[in-house]
Amino acid sequence: MIPARVIVAESLKSVAAKVATQIALLKKHNERDKMKSTKITAVPTHIITGFLGVGKTSAILQLLTNKPSNERWAILVNEFGEIGVDGSFFSGQYTEKQGVFIREVPGGCMCCAAGVPMQIALNQLLLQAKPDRLLIEPTGLGHPKEIIKALSAKHYKEALSLQKTVTLVDARNVNNTRYTSHDIFNQQIAIADIVIGNKVDLYQDEDKTRLIDYVKVHGQANADVVFAQQGNIKLSILAGPTTLSLPAASPHRPTKEVMTADLTIPECGFIKAINTGASFNSVGWRFTEEKTFNYAKLKGFFSDVNAERIKAVFITELGVFSYNFTADGLTETALNFTKESRIEIISKQLDDTVEAQLMACIN
């Protein structure tokens, strides 16, 4: 049985040295290329946040459709679950040859449990991609203030130019205390320069007004509220520096996590991981590429599972497909490629029968 989470304790000196090495490489690169165009400096950086299922990944995919062909874009995506699925959503549709570079940081808020892996992943991403633009998608259950603090640190001052912070909100949830009483939901609105009322095609007339009024009370005084359908927003509205100013980030706990997303899958052909936090639970699985899933059985599986949120990428006899389940239903997208099948389920209460149902879908 593979443990849900493997935590290898390290000394503060050891962990700090790893991060310092990455930062030193970034500084060395900039010093070496001071007179060259390859210097990594003032990369426009957009944080695109929002609660579970609001459409953050869809918004970034929409932005990618408007990426100039001569530009290199980097995407740092963070997930609550240990498995990590969003990276496959992006890499299944865009490649590095197209100028799109992707790194994942699964396992919770990127500035809490995964603080050190976040810094390493970001440094590696900048050095490899040398991007013209950086898009960051934190988990819907993450702490956006801490992310902004980390990106505002001295060693990123030259490399990154923090642009307007964007928070996507489903305005229908503003009338639901399950959301409005949640600290992270309110923090996401409080830090936003722009609040995007997403899924506007599903609103009632009063939903727009309700969101505007809520932002006036809980958001920044100068925050803009705009509305969008399926995350279709213009890159131009994101331009300009963020107006939010936060103190330096506090130091993180000196531990290193060996993420389930990085472990070798054992001979049984799959690995499972569980995570808990912010009043939610997640369970996820990774499967070797040799295990193919029955397309029709997967349809039945998704219709039966009771969950807050499901993201998955499966290799089936009909090809590779991504699945995105929210309160508004299930979306299926054909992908060009995936290294392995993955699924992440987030809910208030985990269902012990889900694993058997999932395994029954394997051909």
TADAGI-V289028 format. One record per helix or strand. SS is the DSSP state (H for helix, E for strand). FROM is the first residue (numbers start at 1). LEN is the number of residues. If there is no record, write none. Layout:
# TADAGI-V289028
((SS/FROM/LEN) (SS/FROM/LEN))
This chain:
# TADAGI-V289028
((E/6/4) (H/12/21) (E/43/8) (H/56/9) (E/73/6) (H/86/6) (H/96/3) (E/100/6) (H/115/15) (E/133/5) (H/144/8) (H/154/3) (E/160/4) (E/166/4) (H/171/5) (H/177/4) (H/183/8) (E/194/4) (H/200/3) (H/205/14) (E/224/4) (H/235/4) (E/241/1) (E/255/4) (H/260/3) (E/270/8) (E/280/8) (E/293/1) (H/295/10) (E/309/8) (E/319/8) (E/329/7) (E/341/7) (H/354/6) (E/362/1))
